[in-house]
Amino acid sequence: MRALLSVAMACAALLSAGCRYHLTGGGLPSDIKSVAIIPFDNETASPELQHELNQALRNSFASKLGLKEAGEDKASAVVRGKIVTYDLDVATAFSANPAQATSSRRQLKVSVHVEIFDQIHNKTLWTGDLVALGDYPEGGEAAGRKQAVEKIVSDVIQGAQSQW
């Protein structure tokens, strides 16, 4: 009886202590509180792409990751990169009329290299070579560019959240 009571007390002690072990996912280190988004080097002939990408990254790092924007010298993390390609006017759909060789849908492609650098611990947290496509109607390049930028930003945020 005494052995049974000892076992019961030991089980009760274990259960009341709870399980203190848990898995934590990726995400940025807890000491990363601010970020500097450096305008990407732009190897393309599209200056608006650089501006749109920079602005979208700034908005998303603040709203989705809760990081405050800071200057590069004061930020705990820096996001930098390079816009490598901006290919547009790739026809993806054509008119059904064989006498008219006009396209009705087009597609553009943007490729970038991105790095998130931890300035506190002096190490790279995440890098990615990303490619995004944007579909747009004839004459609507800005809509396709916006779609591609949104995909790139989503991939960067996902990369920041999943780094180990």
Secondary structure, 3 states (H helix, E strand, C coil): CHHHHHHHHHHHHHHHHCCCCCCCCCCCCCCCCEEEECCCEECCCCHHHHHHHHHHHHHHHHHHHCCEECCCCCCCEEEEEEEEEEEEEEEEEECCCCCCCCEEEEEEEEEEEEEEEECCCCEEEEEEEEEEEEEEECCCHHHHHHHHHHHHHHHHHHHHHHCC
